[in-house]
Structure formats: C-alpha cells, structure tokens
Amino acid sequence: MFSLEINFQDGVSQPEMLFVRRPQAIVGASDFAHVVIDDMKPLDYQIRLIRGLGRRFSCQAISHQGQLDSSNVLNGVYDGEAEFDLGVVRLVVSALDSDLMLKEGEPPDRAGVRVL
C-alpha cells in the first residue's frame, strides 16, 4: 500500500491525498494508469511504483506504451518516502505498513503467513 500526495502546480487546484491499496501502481496520464493525473500529459513518461520488503519501494519511469525509460533520474529504490518534483505536479509517495497489521478476526499464525 502507498499513500500518494499530489500537489498541483497550476496555482488553483488544492493538493489531494490518495491511498493506493495494491503492491504495484502506475501513476500517469494514460488509459492504463491506476492513478490518472491529467496534468502529467505533457510528460513523456509515467511512474511505476513497486512495493518491496519492509517500507522499501522502487520507482521506474515508463513510457506511455509501457516501455522502461532506464535513463530517467526517478528510477531507484526508496526507503519509506520519496518526493518527486515533476514540474507540472509534485508527488510525495509513502509506503504504508497497514498491510502488515492483523486483520479483524485473523489468527496471528495466518497473518504471519500472509505477510511472508
């Protein structure tokens, strides 16, 4: 899970906070993005977030056709939180630990297996 804070640079729109309840997500302006931000249309890439172990996650810039852009400076592994200033928007991505908590009525041994 991730929390995603979107700060628009247009001077009019208020910041938005979203919760992404999946281990992978694409943030961008294409039809196949999980989080669609129209303000990202001028960019020639989107961002793929992939949850790792603990609070680590990786970020990959991909083209609108889904091809990895290996030269992008956003590519990397982050621990807990990262801030990306994309010019048109500023994104603050935080890895959340709520997926590691016991669910209501879940036995601890089952939760341990689910987390692993």
C-alpha angles and dihedrals in degrees: 000000000000137000113218123198113195117199112188117213095207093097092233110065121079120233116268130211121207134181116218110202100195135083092236129036138169117217115196148087102281129103093252096053116114091213110037117203112178091198088069093065094100090058118090092219145047129212125248115200118199121186116226134183119314110347095329121118136171129227125208128183111223132182122247087260091056099256118142114249100210094181095062116114091220092070112107149085119284132194115224102322141020135182121211121191103199095173095240093051137007116223126198111194121192126183110226126213096205090104087065095058124101112264119229110283093002116138113236093240092054090048090052091054092047092051093049 
